[in-house]
Structures are given as structure tokens and as C-alpha cells.
Amino acid sequence: MRVSRATRGSENDREGGFGMGSRWAAVVLLASLLLVACAVTAYAAPLDPQATPTPVPLAVTPSTVRPGQMIHVSVTGQAGLPIAGKTGCLGILGPGQNVERNLSPRFRPQIGTMAIAADGAGQADVQVPGNLVGGSYRVIFGGCSPHGNIAPLATIAQATISVIGPTPATGPASKLPATGGVPPIVPTLPSAIGLGVVVAGLALRRAGRG
């Protein structure tokens, strides 16, 4: 009888230990999934809460310019939006898709600011940077970037202009130019997901041992 009781006690201990291990693993797994979900949500959220899902047209004159030339920029239809009654920033991206493709040369400078009245309209005169090369550029308007004098990270309004000048060969960029580039946000998401998977794996392994 003593042996039987001891055996039953040992079995109960193992069952209790396994139960505690399983509950601990479930808690850690849930926390890991929440970490991944938060990372995905943060990555998917707009970089600028003032940005609209689809940028509205930005009026720019003239539409064909030379480096260093002044342009007139205006926008309407912003009444009732978060940017109304505030001042946003103007920037220029290009040439072409070089900024998105991480090709050189690429430019992303802030070129000025524009105040939006309560009725949703705004206008400003700004200068095209004198160091631009020839090509197609996008003039964009949005909330001012917290990363220095670079173009807005999210766009409220945009227009395309042509810059007349020399057109250099396009190639991979070795580093970010002084005009700035896209901040390293993307690597954050894979790192968070990887951490969640590792923690979940350790939790399940410990539960198995228990």
C-alpha cells in the first residue's frame, strides 16, 4: 500500500508539473503573439497621422523647371482634415523612383513649408534645390518629418514636375546622401516577429520537458 501511494503521489506530481508547465507555456505564447501583433500594427500604421490614404492633386507652376528655380505651390480641399489650420512641409522626391528603389542619385529634401487655412486651402512659393539632376520629380506636401530637413514621410498632396539638367547614369546607392533617405523602419518588423517565434519555441520546449 505504501508503494502504491508513493506511485500515485509521483504521478500526481508529474501531472501537476505538466499542468503548470502547460499553463506557463500558454501565457508566454500568448504574450509572444501579442508582441508580434503590436509590431505588425505599428508597421502598418501611417507614418503621419495627417496623411490621407490617397494623396490629392497639388498644383505646381511651372511644371518644367531648372535647378534652383522658384515654383508656386497650392492645394485646396483640406477643410475638415487634420492638416486644416496647421502648417505642413513641402518636399521633393526623385529622380523617378530612385528613392523607393534605393538607387543613386536620389533626393528627398524638404524645400519649404505651407500653411493650410481653416477653409482647406494653402499656397507657397519655394525654390527647387540647385543640386538636382535632370529627370521627373514629385513635389509632395504633408506633415513635417521629425527626421530633420527631409521631405514628409507620408503624403497629403503631390504633383509631378520635370527638372531640366544633366541626366547621370543610375546605379545602386552606397549610402544615404545629405538630402536624407527613408528611415530604417522596415527591419523592426522582422526582428519583432523573430523574437516572438523564439520565445514561443522556448515556451513549448519547456512545457514538453515538464
Secondary structure, 3 states (H helix, E strand, C coil): CHHHHHHHHHHHHHHHHHHHHHHHHHHHHHHHHHHHHHHHHHHHCCCCCCCCCCCEECEEECCEECCCCEEEEEECCCCCCCCCCCEEEEEEEECCCHHHHCEECCECEEEEEEECCCCCCEEEEEECCCCCCCEEEEEEEECCCCCCCECCCCCCEEEEEEECCCCCCCEECCCCCCCCCCCCCCCHHHHHHHHHHHHHHHHHHHHHHC
